């Protein structure tokens, strides 16, 4: 029987991991046994070894809110070189038309026969001038349009058109 005990001890010694002895080391406070399952200890492990370490300075809440630093330097104004002004010639001025002097012509009526309309005009010398649209009368005015109560005339050499109303005297 002694032989069987010796063989069992040799087998146990051979199967155990190297460096471990048959007895478990004593457990210090805050440590768990290596083989202990999580279900054995429902409390979390507290690392009491960190209590002895020095804590870093907290960064939050240490700044004085009413202690202002040096104000930043004002920004340096950037000077931008402006190009020299480019002078362009002024736009050509269009001469305003000279107002026409009052005409001494009166429109006294129109006659229409067979689709031909003829205007009758009277000068200040009481000369009667007659003409159709597009004709020059009295070597001075061109008839542009003949209406019922007015006639449009244009002085020769001018682009201005003037309307003369019907005069009944």
Secondary structure, 3 states (H helix, E strand, C coil): CHHHHHHHHHHHHHHCCCCCCCCCCCCCCCCCCCCCCCCCCCCCCCCHHHCCCCCCCCCCCCCCCCCCCCCCCCCCCCCCCCCCCCCCCCCCCCCCCCCCCCCCEEEEEEEEECCEEEEEEEECCCCEEEECCCCEECCCEEEEEECCCEEEEEECCCCCEEEEEECCC
